[in-house]
Amino acid sequence: MFKEFSPGIKISITRSITTSFEKYMNDIGWNEEKFNIEKFVQEWKHYITGSSSWYDKISDEVKNDPAFHEQLAEKINETIDKILSEAPTKEQMAEIESLQKEWGEEFDYSCKTEAKYVIEKYKELLKKKQNN
């Protein structure tokens, strides 16, 4: 079924998963203990029905097909696995090392997207600290 979709729809599906996963993980502070696949899928469904360009381009018949849901589940798993396996960049690691020195503690991160979250979070905290 996925093979029949245009490249644009396939890319849009992947982008919707990536965007929703990143937002969900940021919302829970990248705390693995708080991760709940059902809650993530609910957020993703909310995103695709309200903000995604691909959802309206697929027929209701396809949306109701169990095979489509199986393929979506596979795509979600593949996309999440890819996000979690993408190593942080050298630039991110250097920036985090600098932030750790300024902050005086070590930050846990394991992938590029989590490193982005750590950098944004601690830069914001440092700004607040400097403004007080």
C-alpha positions as CSV (number, residue, x, y, z in Angstrom):
1,M,0.0,0.0,0.0
2,F,2.8,2.4,0.9
3,K,4.5,1.6,-2.3
4,E,1.5,3.0,-4.2
5,F,1.8,6.4,-2.5
6,S,3.6,9.3,-4.3
7,P,7.0,10.2,-3.0
8,G,5.6,13.4,-1.6
9,I,3.1,11.6,0.5
10,K,5.7,9.1,1.7
11,I,8.0,12.0,2.7
12,S,5.1,13.8,4.4
13,I,4.2,10.7,6.4
14,T,7.8,10.4,7.6
15,R,8.1,14.1,8.4
16,S,4.8,14.0,10.4
17,I,6.2,11.1,12.5
18,T,9.5,12.8,13.0
19,T,8.0,16.1,14.0
20,S,5.5,14.5,16.3
21,F,8.1,12.3,17.9
22,E,10.5,15.1,18.5
23,K,7.8,17.3,20.1
24,Y,6.5,14.4,22.2
25,M,10.0,13.6,23.5
26,N,10.7,17.3,24.2
27,D,7.5,17.5,26.1
28,I,8.5,14.6,28.4
29,G,12.1,15.9,28.7
30,W,13.5,12.9,26.9
31,N,12.7,10.9,29.9
32,E,12.5,7.3,28.7
33,E,10.6,6.2,31.8
34,K,7.8,8.6,30.8
35,F,7.6,7.4,27.2
36,N,4.3,5.9,26.3
37,I,3.7,4.7,22.8
38,E,0.0,5.1,23.0
39,K,0.3,8.7,24.1
40,F,2.8,9.4,21.3
41,V,0.5,7.8,18.7
42,Q,-2.4,10.0,20.1
43,E,-0.3,13.1,19.7
44,W,0.8,12.0,16.2
45,K,-2.9,11.4,15.2
46,H,-3.8,14.9,16.5
47,Y,-0.9,16.3,14.4
48,I,-1.8,14.5,11.2
49,T,-5.5,15.5,11.4
50,G,-4.7,19.1,12.1
51,S,-1.4,20.0,10.6
52,S,-0.3,17.4,8.1
53,S,-0.7,17.8,4.3
54,W,-0.8,14.1,3.5
55,Y,-3.8,12.9,5.6
56,D,-6.5,14.5,3.5
57,K,-4.9,13.2,0.3
58,I,-5.5,9.6,1.3
59,S,-9.0,8.1,0.8
60,D,-11.1,6.9,3.8
61,E,-11.0,3.5,2.3
62,V,-7.3,3.3,2.6
63,K,-7.4,5.0,6.1
64,N,-9.7,2.2,7.3
65,D,-7.7,-0.6,5.8
66,P,-6.0,-2.8,8.5
67,A,-3.0,-3.3,6.2
68,F,-2.5,0.5,6.0
69,H,-2.4,0.6,9.9
70,E,0.1,-2.2,10.0
71,Q,2.3,-0.4,7.5
72,L,2.0,2.9,9.4
73,A,3.0,1.0,12.6
74,E,6.1,-0.3,10.7
75,K,6.9,3.2,9.4
76,I,6.5,4.7,12.9
77,N,8.9,2.1,14.3
78,E,11.4,2.5,11.5
79,T,11.3,6.3,11.8
80,I,11.8,6.3,15.6
81,D,14.6,3.8,15.3
82,K,16.3,6.0,12.7
83,I,16.0,9.1,14.9
84,L,17.3,7.3,18.0
85,S,20.3,5.8,16.1
86,E,21.5,9.0,14.5
87,A,24.6,10.0,16.4
88,P,25.0,13.6,17.6
89,T,27.3,15.8,15.4
90,K,30.7,16.8,16.5
91,E,29.5,20.4,16.7
92,Q,26.6,19.3,19.0
93,M,29.0,17.4,21.3
94,A,31.4,20.3,21.5
95,E,28.6,22.7,22.3
96,I,27.2,20.4,25.0
97,E,30.7,20.0,26.5
98,S,30.9,23.8,26.7
99,L,27.4,24.0,28.2
100,Q,28.3,21.3,30.8
101,K,31.4,23.3,31.8
102,E,29.3,26.5,32.2
103,W,26.5,24.6,34.0
104,G,28.8,22.5,36.2
105,E,27.1,19.1,35.5
106,E,26.9,16.5,32.8
107,F,23.9,16.1,30.5
108,D,22.7,12.7,29.2
109,Y,22.0,12.5,25.5
110,S,22.3,9.6,23.1
111,C,21.2,10.8,19.6
112,K,21.3,13.9,17.4
113,T,17.7,14.9,18.2
114,E,18.2,14.5,22.0
115,A,21.4,16.5,21.7
116,K,19.5,19.3,20.0
117,Y,17.0,19.3,22.9
118,V,19.8,19.4,25.5
119,I,21.4,22.3,23.8
120,E,18.2,24.3,23.5
121,K,17.2,23.5,27.1
122,Y,20.4,24.5,28.7
123,K,21.0,27.6,26.6
124,E,17.6,28.8,27.7
125,L,18.3,27.9,31.4
126,L,21.7,29.8,31.1
127,K,19.9,32.8,29.7
128,K,17.4,32.8,32.6
129,K,20.2,32.3,35.1
130,Q,22.2,35.3,33.6
131,N,19.1,37.5,33.6
132,N,18.5,36.9,37.3
